[in-house]
């Protein structure tokens, strides 16, 4: 489809940099659908965990570990959802202003004597992309990955990796449950 191109700022190949339709169809729509589905599953999971906690408390069972898990899931959900929302907002900003940016670029290029491009007739003020929005988008994209690593890298994960490397080195590792 030839809709993948290199991003000038980040150097990463991306869909929809020069085509607003591709950005809407191949990036924004899936991100929005996944965010809505993920949020729905997260809320359904919380409802189930609260029901389980209520039943456990009614039976007199301790719920400390369950409450810790619920807090961890809640913090992870917020730390994942907020940056994802910001990325989607930045992408909406890009696709909404794309045509005006292209027109401004065309006007700038036709004014340069180096190029022989006919100038477009436009009454509107020139609009340029805000560099800060792109940097926030890149930062939030990275934060989503960093947040995911916080979920994965716990004390138990580190112990498992240490045991794995000890086995590779030939050291005897005692298993515990």
C-alpha positions as CSV (number, residue, x, y, z in Angstrom):
1,X,0.0,0.0,0.0
2,X,3.1,2.2,0.3
3,X,1.9,4.1,3.4
4,X,4.9,3.4,5.5
5,X,7.5,6.2,5.7
6,X,10.3,7.4,7.9
7,X,9.6,9.9,10.6
8,X,11.9,12.9,10.2
9,X,12.1,13.6,14.0
10,X,12.5,10.1,15.4
11,X,14.0,8.2,12.5
12,X,11.4,5.4,13.0
13,X,9.3,4.0,10.2
14,X,5.6,4.7,10.8
15,X,2.2,4.4,9.1
16,X,0.4,7.6,8.2
17,X,3.0,10.2,8.4
18,X,2.1,11.7,5.0
19,X,-1.3,10.3,4.7
20,X,-4.1,11.3,7.1
21,X,-6.4,8.5,5.9
22,X,-3.8,5.9,6.7
23,X,-3.2,7.4,10.1
24,X,-6.9,7.2,10.9
25,X,-7.4,3.7,9.5
26,X,-4.2,1.9,10.5
27,X,-3.1,3.7,13.7
28,X,-5.9,5.7,15.4
29,X,-8.8,3.3,14.9
30,X,-6.9,0.2,16.3
31,X,-5.4,2.2,19.2
32,X,-8.9,3.5,20.1
33,X,-10.5,0.1,19.8
34,X,-7.7,-1.6,21.9
35,X,-7.9,1.2,24.6
36,X,-11.7,0.8,24.9
37,X,-11.5,-3.0,25.0
38,X,-8.6,-2.9,27.5
39,X,-10.4,-0.5,29.7
40,X,-13.6,-2.5,29.6
41,X,-11.7,-5.7,30.6
42,X,-9.8,-3.8,33.3
43,X,-13.1,-2.5,34.8
44,X,-14.6,-6.0,34.5
45,X,-11.6,-7.4,36.3
46,X,-11.9,-4.9,39.1
47,X,-15.6,-5.7,39.6
48,X,-14.8,-9.4,39.8
49,X,-11.9,-8.7,42.3
50,X,-14.1,-6.6,44.5
51,X,-16.7,-9.3,44.5
52,X,-14.1,-11.9,45.5
53,X,-12.8,-9.6,48.2
54,X,-16.3,-9.1,49.6
55,X,-16.9,-12.8,49.7
56,X,-13.5,-13.5,51.3
57,X,-14.0,-10.8,54.0
58,X,-17.5,-12.2,54.7
59,X,-16.0,-15.6,55.2
60,X,-13.3,-14.1,57.5
61,X,-10.4,-14.8,55.2
62,X,-7.5,-12.4,55.1
63,X,-7.4,-10.3,51.9
64,X,-4.0,-8.6,52.3
65,X,-2.5,-10.2,49.2
66,X,-5.6,-9.7,47.1
67,X,-5.7,-6.0,48.1
68,X,-2.0,-5.7,47.2
69,X,-2.7,-7.2,43.8
70,X,-5.7,-4.9,43.3
71,X,-3.6,-1.9,44.1
72,X,-0.8,-3.1,41.7
73,X,-3.3,-3.7,38.9
74,X,-4.9,-0.3,39.5
75,X,-1.6,1.6,39.5
76,X,-0.5,-0.3,36.4
77,X,-3.9,0.4,34.7
78,X,-3.5,4.2,35.3
79,X,0.2,4.2,34.3
80,X,-0.7,2.5,31.1
81,X,-4.0,4.2,30.2
82,X,-3.0,7.8,30.7
83,X,0.0,7.7,28.4
84,X,-2.0,5.7,25.8
85,X,-4.7,8.4,25.9
86,X,-2.1,11.1,25.5
87,X,-0.6,9.3,22.5
88,X,-4.1,9.1,20.9
89,X,-4.7,12.8,21.6
90,X,-1.4,13.7,19.9
91,X,-2.3,11.5,16.9
92,X,-5.7,13.2,16.7
93,X,-3.9,16.6,16.8
94,X,-1.7,15.5,13.9
95,X,-4.4,14.2,11.7
96,X,-6.7,17.2,12.3
97,X,-4.0,19.8,11.4
98,X,-2.2,17.8,8.7
99,X,-3.8,19.6,5.7
100,X,-3.0,23.0,7.1
101,X,0.6,22.0,7.7
102,X,1.0,20.7,4.1
103,X,-0.4,24.0,2.8
104,X,1.9,26.0,4.9
105,X,4.9,23.9,3.8
106,X,3.8,24.4,0.2
107,X,3.6,28.1,0.7
108,X,7.1,28.2,2.3
109,X,8.6,26.1,-0.5
110,X,7.1,28.2,-3.3
111,X,8.4,31.4,-1.7
112,X,12.0,30.0,-1.9
113,X,13.7,30.9,-5.1
114,X,15.5,27.5,-5.1
115,X,12.3,25.7,-6.1
116,X,10.0,26.6,-9.0
117,X,6.7,25.5,-7.3
118,X,3.5,27.5,-8.0
119,X,2.2,29.2,-4.9
120,X,-1.2,28.1,-3.6
121,X,-3.9,30.7,-3.0
122,X,-4.7,30.7,0.7
123,X,-6.2,33.3,3.0
124,X,-5.6,31.5,6.2
125,X,-2.7,32.1,8.6
126,X,0.2,29.7,8.2
127,X,0.1,26.8,10.7
128,X,3.1,24.9,11.8
129,X,3.3,21.7,13.8
130,X,4.2,22.2,17.5
131,X,7.4,20.4,18.3
132,X,6.4,19.9,21.9
133,X,3.4,17.8,20.9
134,X,5.6,15.4,18.9
135,X,8.1,15.1,21.8
136,X,5.2,14.4,24.2
137,X,3.9,11.7,21.9
138,X,7.3,10.0,21.7
139,X,7.8,10.3,25.5
140,X,4.4,8.8,26.2
141,X,5.0,6.0,23.7
142,X,8.1,5.1,25.6
143,X,6.4,5.4,29.0
144,X,3.8,2.8,28.0
145,X,6.7,0.4,27.5
146,X,8.4,1.4,30.7
147,X,5.2,0.9,32.6
148,X,4.8,-2.6,31.2
149,X,8.3,-3.4,32.4
150,X,7.4,-2.4,35.9
151,X,4.7,-5.0,35.9
152,X,7.1,-7.7,34.6
153,X,10.1,-6.9,36.7
154,X,9.2,-7.8,40.3
155,X,11.2,-9.5,43.0
156,X,10.1,-12.9,41.9
157,X,11.1,-12.2,38.3
158,X,14.6,-11.2,39.4
159,X,14.9,-14.4,41.5
160,X,13.8,-16.5,38.5
161,X,16.4,-14.8,36.3
162,X,19.2,-15.3,38.9
163,X,18.3,-19.0,39.1
164,X,18.3,-19.3,35.3
165,X,21.8,-17.7,35.0
166,X,23.1,-19.8,37.9
167,X,21.9,-22.9,36.0
168,X,23.7,-21.7,32.9
169,X,26.9,-21.3,34.9
170,X,26.6,-24.8,36.2
171,X,25.8,-23.9,39.8
172,X,23.4,-26.0,41.7
173,X,20.1,-24.2,42.4
174,X,17.7,-25.4,45.0
175,X,14.1,-25.1,44.0
176,X,11.6,-23.7,46.5
177,X,7.9,-23.2,46.3
